[in-house]
Amino acid sequence: MKKAVLAFLIICACLSVGCGKQSDMVRKDPEISQPQIEETDPSEPTSRDLFAMDTFMTLTAYGENALQALDAAEDEILRLDELLSTGKEESEIFRLNQDGEGTLSEESAYLYERSLEVNELTDGAFDPMIYPLMQAWGFTTHEYAVPAPEELAGLLELVDLSAVSYSDKDHHISFEKNKMEIDFGGIAKGYTSARVVSILKEQGINHAVISLGGNVQVLGTKPDGSLWKVAIRDPENVSGFIGVVQVSDKAVITSGGYERYFEENGKVYHHILDPKTGYPAETGLLSVTIVSEDGTLADGLSTALYVMGLELAETLWRENRDLFEAVFVTDSGKLYITEGLEKEFLTDRYPVNVIR
């Protein structure tokens, strides 16, 4: 649901035509998989489409063991979906939110600890306890409504990590306030794509693209040794894109207010909420793309930096430039990229401002 789905379309074109300069932008129907056979040609892509985590996903791998590797990757995605879902009654997170306490599995404990890291890194712009606010706005049910100010004030009291008790020894967690709820949706797909990469490596795969609803992570380079090209959607023209970033062994994850929103009384309300105000973030940004070797971090930062705004995001990057690079599109029509992408970002539509 979240992120730039167009990225998959560009990658799909790259897989089918070898990414020659004129054919990089060819689009193909994402619903069409490559044929799957027991003995795969290692020089040809093998793809798998599935629906999980409320998202259409496509996994593409190269290698003789590609089919079996994709089977293992799909099993892992479905397992994590069952474990982490806030809506499935049998999931660990659903039970935790109902009971207000529990013992986290290894995966959920990892996500909670990483959420704490991103929360601290971004001064609270990322917060896994924001779920009650998302529900109030209707972004979890599609029954959209603007909450009354007094309702938001009450719900903001629940977005409070200091009221969460957690033991890193036995992974026991408890919420000290009634009706507190947690959601790893802002970080789970990045973690899942990283897990898929690990599984594919274990299966002997060296070249792959994982697109979880446009939340893209690539393994290695393309089979010919060249870089993968991942397109970033244009937030003002969602059928187009602002440019292409060339990467290997990286995650490319985009958040934008254009992805999920509703309109009421002539005003548009998007789904990226500021944990400190309870309202959709209004910081002058239309989209934020994070490029990082760490898919889990990239997922959390793409949302957090949108909430923070360009100035604070620039400062955060300068202090952590070894962890990630970023692309920003502002509501004034300007495009900014961080210095590390200067040679890897390609566009012929926007003047590029480089953050150094």
C-alpha positions in Angstrom: 0.0 0.0 0.0 2.7 2.3 1.0 5.6 3.3 -1.4 6.3 3.8 -5.0 4.7 1.0 -7.0 6.1 2.3 -10.3 9.5 1.2 -9.1 8.4 -2.4 -9.8 7.4 -1.5 -13.3 10.8 -0.1 -14.2 12.6 -3.1 -12.7 10.3 -5.5 -14.6 11.2 -3.7 -17.8 14.9 -4.0 -16.9 14.5 -7.7 -16.3 12.8 -8.4 -19.6 14.9 -6.3 -22.0 18.3 -6.2 -20.2 18.0 -2.4 -19.4 19.4 -0.9 -22.6 19.2 2.9 -22.4 16.2 3.2 -24.6 14.2 0.4 -23.0 14.8 1.2 -19.3 11.4 2.9 -19.1 9.3 0.2 -20.8 6.4 -0.9 -18.6 5.0 -4.4 -18.2 1.8 -5.6 -16.5 2.9 -6.4 -12.9 0.2 -9.1 -12.7 2.0 -11.3 -15.3 4.7 -13.6 -13.9 7.5 -15.2 -15.7 6.8 -18.9 -16.4 8.0 -21.2 -13.6 9.6 -24.5 -14.4 11.4 -27.0 -12.3 14.8 -26.5 -14.0 15.3 -22.8 -14.5 17.8 -21.2 -16.9 20.2 -19.2 -14.6 20.5 -16.5 -17.3 16.7 -15.8 -17.3 14.6 -14.3 -14.5 12.1 -16.4 -12.5 9.3 -14.4 -10.8 6.7 -15.0 -8.2 3.6 -12.8 -7.6 1.7 -12.9 -4.3 -0.5 -10.9 -2.0 0.5 -10.4 1.6 0.7 -7.6 4.2 -2.2 -6.0 2.3 0.2 -5.5 -0.6 0.8 -7.0 -4.1 4.4 -8.3 -4.2 6.7 -9.5 -6.9 9.9 -11.5 -6.3 12.3 -12.0 -9.1 15.5 -14.1 -8.9 18.2 -15.5 -11.2 19.9 -18.9 -10.8 19.4 -22.6 -11.2 17.8 -22.8 -7.8 15.6 -19.7 -8.3 12.2 -21.6 -8.2 13.0 -23.3 -4.9 14.5 -20.1 -3.5 11.3 -18.2 -4.3 9.3 -20.9 -2.6 11.3 -20.4 0.6 11.0 -16.6 0.3 7.2 -16.8 -0.2 6.8 -19.1 2.8 8.8 -16.6 5.0 6.6 -13.6 3.8 3.4 -15.5 4.6 4.8 -16.5 8.0 5.7 -12.9 8.9 2.3 -11.7 7.7 0.6 -14.1 10.0 2.9 -13.1 12.9 2.8 -9.3 12.6 -0.6 -8.4 11.3 -2.7 -6.0 13.4 -5.9 -7.3 11.9 -5.6 -11.1 12.0 -7.0 -12.4 15.3 -4.4 -15.3 15.4 -1.4 -13.0 15.0 1.0 -12.2 17.8 0.5 -8.4 17.5 -3.3 -8.6 17.5 -3.2 -10.6 20.7 -0.7 -8.2 22.3 -2.9 -5.3 21.5 -5.9 -7.0 23.0 -4.2 -8.2 26.1 -1.9 -5.2 26.7 1.0 -7.5 27.5 2.8 -10.6 26.2 6.1 -12.2 25.3 7.4 -11.2 21.9 8.8 -13.6 19.4 12.3 -13.2 18.1 11.1 -11.3 15.0 8.7 -9.0 16.9 11.3 -8.3 19.6 13.8 -7.3 16.8 11.2 -5.0 15.2 10.4 -3.4 18.6 14.1 -2.8 19.3 14.7 -1.4 15.8 11.6 0.8 16.2 13.1 2.2 19.4 16.4 3.0 17.5 14.6 4.8 14.7 12.4 6.7 17.2 15.4 7.9 19.1 17.3 8.7 15.9 14.4 10.9 14.6 13.4 12.5 17.9 10.1 10.7 17.9 9.1 11.3 14.3 8.8 7.5 14.0 6.6 5.9 16.6 5.2 2.3 16.6 2.6 3.3 19.1 0.7 5.5 16.6 -1.8 2.8 15.8 -4.8 4.2 17.8 -4.4 7.5 15.8 -4.3 5.6 12.5 -7.6 3.9 13.5 -9.2 7.1 14.5 -8.5 8.6 11.1 -9.9 5.5 9.4 -6.6 4.6 7.6 -6.8 1.0 8.9 -10.4 0.5 8.0 -11.0 2.9 5.0 -13.8 4.4 7.0 -12.2 7.9 6.9 -13.1 10.7 9.2 -11.4 13.7 10.8 -11.3 13.1 14.5 -12.5 15.9 16.9 -9.6 17.8 18.5 -10.6 16.5 22.0 -10.5 12.9 20.6 -7.0 13.4 19.2 -5.8 14.9 22.4 -6.9 11.8 24.3 -5.3 9.5 21.7 -2.0 11.3 21.8 -1.7 10.3 25.4 -1.5 6.7 24.1 1.4 7.4 21.7 3.9 7.1 24.5 6.8 4.8 24.4 7.8 5.7 27.9 4.6 3.9 29.0 5.8 0.7 27.5 7.7 -1.8 29.7 10.0 -4.1 27.8 12.7 -6.6 28.8 15.4 -7.2 26.3 16.3 -10.5 28.2 13.0 -12.4 27.9 11.2 -10.1 25.4 8.3 -9.5 27.7 6.4 -6.3 26.9 3.5 -4.6 28.6 1.5 -1.4 28.0 1.0 0.8 31.1 -2.0 2.7 29.7 -5.3 1.1 28.8 -6.0 1.0 25.0 -2.4 1.5 23.9 -1.7 -0.5 20.7 1.4 -1.1 18.7 1.9 -1.5 14.9 5.1 -2.4 13.1 3.5 -1.5 9.7 5.9 1.4 9.3 8.9 -0.9 9.4 7.8 -4.4 8.8 8.0 -4.5 5.0 11.6 -3.2 5.1 12.4 -6.0 7.5 10.6 -8.6 5.4 12.5 -7.6 2.2 15.8 -7.9 4.2 14.7 -11.4 5.4 13.9 -12.4 1.8 17.3 -11.3 0.6 18.9 -13.4 3.4 16.9 -16.4 2.4 17.8 -16.0 -1.3 21.5 -15.8 -0.4 21.2 -19.0 1.6 19.7 -20.7 -1.5 22.6 -19.6 -3.6 21.0 -16.7 -5.4 23.3 -13.8 -6.3 20.9 -11.6 -8.3 17.4 -10.7 -7.3 14.8 -7.9 -7.0 12.2 -7.9 -4.2 9.3 -5.6 -4.7 6.9 -5.5 -1.7 4.3 -3.1 -3.0 7.0 -0.9 -4.5 9.1 -1.2 -1.4 12.1 -2.4 -3.3 15.3 -4.2 -2.3 17.8 -5.6 -4.7 20.4 -8.4 -4.2 23.7 -8.0 -6.0 23.8 -6.4 -9.4 22.0 -7.5 -12.6 23.4 -10.7 -14.0 25.5 -8.8 -16.5 27.2 -6.9 -13.7 25.4 -3.6 -14.2 23.4 -1.8 -11.6 19.7 -2.2 -11.1 17.6 0.8 -12.0 14.8 1.7 -9.6 12.3 4.4 -10.6 10.9 6.8 -8.0 7.3 7.9 -8.6 6.4 11.5 -9.2 4.1 12.6 -6.3 2.4 15.1 -8.6 1.9 12.7 -11.4 1.6 9.2 -10.1 1.7 7.6 -13.5 5.1 9.1 -14.0 8.4 9.3 -12.2 10.9 11.8 -11.1 14.0 9.8 -11.9 15.9 6.6 -11.5 18.4 5.5 -8.9 21.0 3.0 -9.8 21.9 0.5 -7.0 23.2 -2.8 -6.0 22.6 -4.6 -2.6 20.4 -1.7 -1.5 16.8 -1.0 -0.4 15.0 1.9 -2.2 11.9 2.9 -0.2 9.6 5.8 -0.7 6.9 7.5 1.4 4.5 10.1 0.2 1.2 11.7 1.2 -0.2 10.9 -2.3 -0.3 7.2 -1.4 -3.3 7.0 0.9 -5.5 10.0 1.6 -9.1 11.2 1.7 -10.8 14.6 1.2 -13.3 16.2 3.5 -14.8 19.7 3.2 -12.4 20.5 0.4 -9.3 19.6 2.4 -7.0 16.6 1.7 -5.8 14.4 4.6 -3.0 11.9 4.0 -2.0 8.9 6.1 1.5 10.0 7.3 0.6 11.2 10.7 2.8 13.3 13.0 3.1 11.4 16.3 3.4 14.7 18.2 0.3 16.4 16.8 -1.9 13.5 15.7 -2.6 15.3 12.4 -1.2 14.5 8.9 2.3 15.9 8.7 2.6 19.2 6.8 6.3 19.9 6.4 6.5 21.0 2.7 7.5 17.6 1.5 5.6 15.5 -1.1 7.8 12.4 -1.0 10.9 11.0 0.7 13.0 8.2 -0.7 15.6 6.4 1.4 18.4 4.4 -0.2 20.2 2.1 2.3 21.8 -1.3 2.7 19.5 -1.7 5.7 15.9 -2.2 4.5 14.4 -2.0 8.0 16.1 1.3 8.6 15.1 2.6 5.2 11.4 1.8 5.8 11.3 3.6 9.1 13.3 6.6 7.9 11.2 7.2 4.8 8.2 8.0 7.0 10.1 9.7 9.7 11.9 12.2 7.4 8.6 13.0 5.8 7.3 14.0 9.2 10.5 15.9 10.1 10.6 18.1 7.0 13.6 19.0 4.7 15.7 21.0 7.1 15.7 18.5 10.0 16.0 15.7 7.5 19.1 17.3 6.0 20.7 17.6 9.5 19.9 14.0 10.3 21.5 12.8 7.0 24.7 14.9 7.7 25.0 13.3 11.1 24.4 9.8 9.7 25.5 9.9 6.1 27.2 6.5 6.4 23.7 4.9 7.0 21.6 6.2 4.2 21.1 8.5 1.2 17.8 10.3 0.4 15.7 11.9 -2.3 13.2 14.7 -1.4 10.5 16.2 -3.5 9.0 19.4 -2.1 5.5 21.0 -2.5 7.2 23.9 -4.3 8.3 21.5 -7.1 12.0 21.2 -6.1 14.0 18.0 -6.1 16.9 17.4 -3.6 19.3 14.5 -3.4 22.0 13.7 -0.9 25.6 13.9 -2.1 26.1 10.1 -2.1 23.5 9.7 -4.9 25.0 12.4 -7.2 26.4 9.9 -9.7 23.6 7.3 -9.2 20.5 9.4 -9.6 19.3 10.0 -13.2 16.6 12.4 -14.3 15.8 14.6 -17.2 12.7 16.2 -15.8 13.8 18.1 -12.7 16.7 20.4 -11.8 18.6 18.6 -9.1 19.7 20.3 -5.8 22.5 18.3 -4.1 22.6 18.3 -0.3 26.3 18.3 0.9 
